[in-house]
Amino acid sequence: MPRRQFVATGAAALGGLAIANGASAQDGSAGAVQSVGMRLNEGLLPDNRLLFYYGFPQNPNMGILGEHEPEQLVELLRQQVAEYEAADNSRPWKIGIELIASVAQASPQADNTYVADTDGAWLDLYTEFTAENDMVLLLDVQMGRKEPFDDYSGLERWLQFDHVHLAIDPEFKMRGDEVPGVDLGYIEAAQVREAQEWLVGIANTYGTSRKMLMVHQFHNYMIQDKDQIEPMEGVDLVINEDGWGPPDMKRDTYNVVITQEPIEYHGIKLFYQLDEPLMTAAEVMALDPPPDVVNYQ
């Protein structure tokens, strides 16, 4: 059985985006897919900055994405990005959605992986919606006990689109008897390189522009042998400072995982409900180095 069985949701849900009904996530066929979104000739970075809303559809406990319908999210994103444009307009800002494409679980699931795949119908809907609104879509994998490649490779069907990119969340990459939410996970430098290489292959195979790979991190432990990770031609690597807390704590974490260990591009996540007080756009852009990517949960 394929990792994600593609769900045909009908014209009312999918509108004008040509996604072939009946295709599976792993069949690798482009079918009738035609890009109706942005054509980013070289890639998103470094010419732009990006602002994302993060979460899971219809689940407010997992981020702002679950608190609103897509149309409302766009309006809120535009309001939020206006603050960043006022704080730093040295580069254009693009808005996007970071959608959790595989969700870590507290229970084993039938396959003992401690992760559940997001229904393909949601991925279809947000792929089209972001394309039609000139937005970026970032698909986030939490892996559980799966190997990273085994999780994100099932997203090939959606990564064929120019505006769709990949995020990896090492916090939930479990080993042995570890359980998400109980144990802190990690990925290795070799697994980051594997993802970089795979995304270069995706871009070459389907003729898309350069892909972006985001790796979330709020503790040194979460990326092992980080000094062995390097920029790779054909893919943009973003290390995204994750984790909630007051501004001083977030600045300290940013200093540890970004300033002291720069690789290529830099990001930070903010939490509307958990960061007290929430950093302002001006405070975020005063970080050293200023982030290329900002996301809100």
Backbone torsions as a table, in degrees:
resi	resn	phi	psi	omega
1	MET	NA	132.8	-178.9
2	PRO	-64.4	158.7	-178.8
3	ARG	-55.4	-48.1	176.2
4	ARG	-128.9	119.1	173.8
5	GLN	-78.6	122.0	-179.5
6	PHE	-62.7	131.4	-178.2
7	VAL	-105.9	120.7	176.2
8	ALA	-76.7	118.6	-174.5
9	THR	-108.9	-2.8	174.7
10	GLY	89.3	163.3	-174.0
11	ALA	-64.6	-31.0	-177.4
12	ALA	-63.5	-36.1	-179.5
13	ALA	-85.7	-35.4	-171.7
14	LEU	-98.3	-14.3	177.1
15	GLY	56.3	-130.9	-171.3
16	GLY	-94.1	-0.5	-177.9
17	LEU	-77.1	128.4	-174.8
18	ALA	-85.4	91.5	174.5
19	ILE	-113.0	125.2	-171.4
20	ALA	-69.0	118.9	176.6
21	ASN	-62.8	139.1	175.5
22	GLY	91.2	-8.4	178.5
23	ALA	-74.3	151.8	176.0
24	SER	-104.2	165.7	-177.1
25	ALA	-65.0	-24.5	-173.2
26	GLN	-107.0	2.5	-174.0
27	ASP	-75.9	-17.0	173.0
28	GLY	74.2	1.4	-177.5
29	SER	-88.4	137.4	179.4
30	ALA	-77.4	-23.7	178.6
31	GLY	54.8	-131.9	-177.0
32	ALA	-95.8	16.5	-176.1
33	VAL	-63.0	131.7	173.3
34	GLN	-134.1	132.9	-179.0
35	SER	-72.7	124.1	175.4
36	VAL	-114.2	5.1	-178.2
37	GLY	-100.0	-150.3	-175.6
38	MET	-70.7	143.9	168.1
39	ARG	-106.3	101.8	-176.1
40	LEU	-100.5	93.6	-166.3
41	ASN	-52.6	-43.4	-176.7
42	GLU	-107.2	-23.7	-175.0
43	GLY	135.4	171.7	-177.7
44	LEU	-73.5	-38.4	-174.7
45	LEU	-112.4	149.2	9.1
46	PRO	-96.5	7.7	-171.6
47	ASP	-75.1	-16.8	-178.6
48	ASN	-124.7	167.6	162.1
49	ARG	-116.6	157.0	-171.8
50	LEU	-127.3	141.8	174.4
51	LEU	-129.6	124.1	-175.8
52	PHE	-118.0	149.6	162.1
53	TYR	-104.5	135.7	-169.5
54	TYR	-113.0	149.1	170.4
55	GLY	149.8	-159.9	-176.1
56	PHE	-130.9	136.4	-175.4
57	PRO	-56.2	133.9	172.7
58	GLN	62.5	20.7	175.8
59	ASN	-128.1	94.1	-176.0
60	PRO	-66.3	-17.1	179.9
61	ASN	-74.3	-12.3	-174.8
62	MET	-110.6	12.2	176.4
63	GLY	132.6	168.9	-174.7
64	ILE	-63.0	-27.3	179.2
65	LEU	-56.4	-36.2	-178.4
66	GLY	-80.3	-4.5	-178.5
67	GLU	-91.2	-13.9	-171.8
68	HIS	-141.2	155.5	170.3
69	GLU	-72.1	156.8	-176.0
70	PRO	-53.0	-42.0	-178.3
71	GLU	-62.0	-37.9	177.8
72	GLN	-68.5	-36.5	179.2
73	LEU	-59.2	-41.0	-178.8
74	VAL	-60.2	-45.1	-179.3
75	GLU	-64.4	-41.4	178.8
76	LEU	-66.4	-39.6	177.3
77	LEU	-61.7	-41.7	-180.0
78	ARG	-64.6	-37.6	176.7
79	GLN	-66.5	-42.6	-178.7
80	GLN	-67.4	-42.7	-177.1
81	VAL	-68.2	-25.4	177.5
82	ALA	-61.5	-34.0	177.4
83	GLU	-65.7	-38.1	179.4
84	TYR	-73.1	-35.5	176.2
85	GLU	-63.3	-35.1	177.2
86	ALA	-71.4	-32.5	-178.5
87	ALA	-78.8	-35.1	-177.9
88	ASP	-158.0	107.5	179.4
89	ASN	-111.4	25.7	-179.4
90	SER	-68.0	-21.2	174.5
91	ARG	-136.9	153.6	174.3
92	PRO	-64.1	147.6	175.3
93	TRP	-103.2	136.1	171.9
94	LYS	-116.0	146.8	-179.7
95	ILE	-105.8	156.8	-178.9
96	GLY	-163.4	-179.4	-179.9
97	ILE	-124.7	132.2	170.9
98	GLU	-104.0	107.8	-174.8
99	LEU	-102.2	127.2	177.5
100	ILE	-71.4	115.2	-175.0
101	ALA	-95.7	-17.0	169.7
102	SER	-144.9	131.0	-167.8
103	VAL	-111.8	120.2	177.0
104	ALA	-60.7	143.3	-175.2
105	GLN	-123.4	151.2	177.2
106	ALA	-81.2	-14.1	179.8
107	SER	-115.2	160.3	-169.1
108	PRO	-65.8	-30.1	-169.4
109	GLN	71.2	169.8	-174.7
110	ALA	-62.3	-30.1	-177.1
111	ASP	-100.3	8.8	176.9
112	ASN	63.0	25.5	-178.2
113	THR	-94.9	-12.3	-178.4
114	TYR	58.1	32.6	176.0
115	VAL	-148.7	146.2	178.8
116	ALA	-124.6	135.0	179.7
117	ASP	-76.8	137.5	172.0
118	THR	-67.2	137.5	-178.5
119	ASP	-56.0	135.5	179.9
120	GLY	-56.9	-27.6	179.2
121	ALA	-62.3	-36.8	176.6
122	TRP	-66.4	-41.4	179.5
123	LEU	-64.1	-38.8	176.9
124	ASP	-61.7	-48.1	-175.6
125	LEU	-61.0	-47.2	-177.6
126	TYR	-75.1	-26.9	174.0
127	THR	-62.6	-46.1	179.5
128	GLU	-69.8	-45.4	-175.3
129	PHE	-60.0	-45.0	-179.6
130	THR	-67.0	-37.3	178.1
131	ALA	-63.0	-45.3	-176.5
132	GLU	-68.6	-20.8	-179.2
133	ASN	-107.6	18.5	178.5
134	ASP	52.8	44.9	-179.9
135	MET	-113.5	168.4	176.4
136	VAL	-101.8	143.1	175.4
137	LEU	-117.9	126.0	179.2
138	LEU	-115.1	119.6	-179.0
139	LEU	-97.9	121.3	-172.5
140	ASP	-104.5	129.6	177.7
141	VAL	-111.5	138.1	-178.7
142	GLN	-107.3	-14.0	163.5
143	MET	71.7	-43.7	-173.9
144	GLY	57.0	-128.2	179.1
145	ARG	-92.3	3.7	174.2
146	LYS	-72.5	152.8	168.4
147	GLU	-71.2	146.5	-177.6
148	PRO	-51.6	-47.3	-177.9
149	PHE	-60.6	-39.8	-178.5
150	ASP	-64.5	-25.8	179.3
151	ASP	-84.1	-58.2	-172.6
152	TYR	-74.4	-22.0	-179.7
153	SER	-65.7	-23.3	175.7
154	GLY	-70.1	-6.6	179.4
155	LEU	-94.5	5.4	-176.9
156	GLU	-53.9	-36.6	-178.2
157	ARG	-56.0	-34.2	-177.8
158	TRP	-95.1	-28.6	-179.9
159	LEU	-73.1	-3.5	173.1
160	GLN	-66.1	-18.4	-178.0
161	PHE	-86.4	141.7	-179.0
162	ASP	-53.7	-40.2	-169.7
163	HIS	-90.3	6.4	-177.7
164	VAL	-106.6	131.1	-174.4
165	HIS	-134.1	178.5	-169.7
166	LEU	-122.3	139.7	171.5
167	ALA	-127.5	144.4	178.9
168	ILE	-122.0	134.3	-177.4
169	ASP	-115.7	91.9	-174.7
170	PRO	-61.4	-21.4	-179.3
171	GLU	-50.1	-33.1	-172.5
172	PHE	-107.6	12.1	177.3
173	LYS	-84.9	103.2	-173.1
174	MET	-94.4	156.0	176.7
175	ARG	-135.6	149.3	177.1
176	GLY	58.0	-124.9	-178.0
177	ASP	-94.5	12.1	-177.7
178	GLU	-67.7	152.2	-177.2
179	VAL	-129.2	132.3	177.9
180	PRO	-57.3	140.5	-179.5
181	GLY	85.6	-15.4	176.4
182	VAL	-106.8	-45.9	-178.4
183	ASP	-110.2	149.2	175.8
184	LEU	-90.7	126.0	-177.1
185	GLY	-92.0	176.8	177.2
186	TYR	-155.2	161.3	167.9
187	ILE	-123.8	163.5	-177.2
188	GLU	-102.9	158.2	179.2
189	ALA	-54.8	-39.3	-179.4
190	ALA	-62.5	-33.1	179.1
191	GLN	-74.1	-31.1	173.4
192	VAL	-66.8	-44.9	178.5
193	ARG	-61.3	-39.4	178.3
194	GLU	-60.0	-42.4	178.8
195	ALA	-67.7	-40.1	176.7
196	GLN	-58.5	-49.2	-178.1
197	GLU	-62.4	-39.7	-179.0
198	TRP	-64.9	-41.2	179.8
199	LEU	-68.4	-35.2	173.2
200	VAL	-59.8	-42.6	178.0
201	GLY	-64.0	-39.3	177.4
202	ILE	-60.5	-47.3	-179.3
203	ALA	-61.9	-41.2	-179.7
204	ASN	-69.7	-40.7	-177.0
205	THR	-65.9	-43.0	-173.4
206	TYR	-103.1	1.9	176.1
207	GLY	68.6	30.6	178.6
208	THR	-88.4	171.8	171.0
209	SER	-74.1	176.7	-173.9
210	ARG	-61.3	135.5	179.1
211	LYS	-85.7	157.8	174.5
212	MET	-111.1	137.0	172.9
213	LEU	-117.1	119.6	175.1
214	MET	-105.8	134.8	174.5
215	VAL	-121.1	120.8	180.0
216	HIS	-79.3	144.5	179.7
217	GLN	-157.9	133.2	170.9
218	PHE	-132.3	4.3	179.7
219	HIS	-148.5	143.1	179.9
220	ASN	-55.0	-34.4	-176.9
221	TYR	-59.6	-27.0	-168.8
222	MET	-72.1	-19.8	174.9
223	ILE	-128.1	103.4	-178.3
224	GLN	-77.9	142.7	179.3
225	ASP	55.9	42.6	-175.8
226	LYS	-60.3	-29.5	-179.1
227	ASP	-66.9	-10.4	178.2
228	GLN	-92.0	-2.2	179.3
229	ILE	-89.1	134.4	-179.7
230	GLU	-134.1	157.5	171.1
231	PRO	-57.8	147.4	-179.6
232	MET	-127.7	132.9	179.8
233	GLU	-60.9	132.4	177.1
234	GLY	97.7	-0.1	178.1
235	VAL	-151.0	142.9	179.0
236	ASP	-100.7	123.2	-178.4
237	LEU	-103.5	124.9	177.7
238	VAL	-117.8	122.9	167.9
239	ILE	-93.4	123.3	-172.1
240	ASN	-110.8	113.4	178.7
241	GLU	-67.4	117.7	-174.7
242	ASP	-110.7	175.9	177.3
243	GLY	101.0	144.4	-174.0
244	TRP	-106.4	160.5	179.2
245	GLY	155.2	-179.8	179.1
246	PRO	-70.0	164.7	-175.3
247	PRO	-53.9	-43.4	-178.2
248	ASP	-62.3	-39.3	177.9
249	MET	-65.8	-41.8	-179.7
250	LYS	-66.6	-38.3	177.1
251	ARG	-63.6	-41.4	179.4
252	ASP	-63.2	-44.0	179.6
253	THR	-64.8	-42.4	177.8
254	TYR	-59.4	-41.2	179.4
255	ASN	-62.0	-40.0	-177.3
256	VAL	-72.4	-48.8	-171.4
257	VAL	-92.7	-15.1	-179.2
258	ILE	-115.7	-64.1	-172.6
259	THR	-60.7	-44.2	-177.4
260	GLN	-81.4	-16.2	-176.6
261	GLU	-134.0	54.0	-177.9
262	PRO	-68.7	141.5	176.2
263	ILE	-119.9	-62.4	-179.7
264	GLU	-142.6	-77.0	179.7
265	TYR	-116.6	161.2	-167.9
266	HIS	-130.3	143.1	178.8
267	GLY	-140.4	166.9	176.1
268	ILE	-146.7	142.0	175.6
269	LYS	-107.7	139.0	174.9
270	LEU	-118.6	151.1	-175.2
271	PHE	-119.2	113.4	-177.5
272	TYR	-57.7	-38.6	-173.4
273	GLN	-93.9	-21.7	-170.3
274	LEU	-110.5	-24.0	177.4
275	ASP	-81.2	116.3	-177.7
276	GLU	-129.9	111.2	-6.8
277	PRO	-79.4	161.2	177.3
278	LEU	-72.1	132.8	177.7
279	MET	-63.8	142.4	175.3
280	THR	-80.2	165.1	177.4
281	ALA	-59.1	-40.6	179.4
282	ALA	-63.1	-39.4	178.3
283	GLU	-67.1	-39.9	179.1
284	VAL	-63.2	-45.6	-176.5
285	MET	-75.7	-8.3	174.5
286	ALA	-85.8	-4.7	176.8
287	LEU	-62.8	154.8	-179.3
288	ASP	-120.5	112.2	-2.0
289	PRO	-78.3	157.1	176.1
290	PRO	-61.0	140.9	-178.9
291	PRO	-68.5	147.5	171.9
292	ASP	-86.6	-24.5	-176.0
293	VAL	-133.5	136.2	174.5
294	VAL	-128.0	131.6	172.7
295	ASN	-130.8	152.0	-176.7
296	TYR	-120.0	133.0	175.7
297	GLN	-110.1	NA	NA
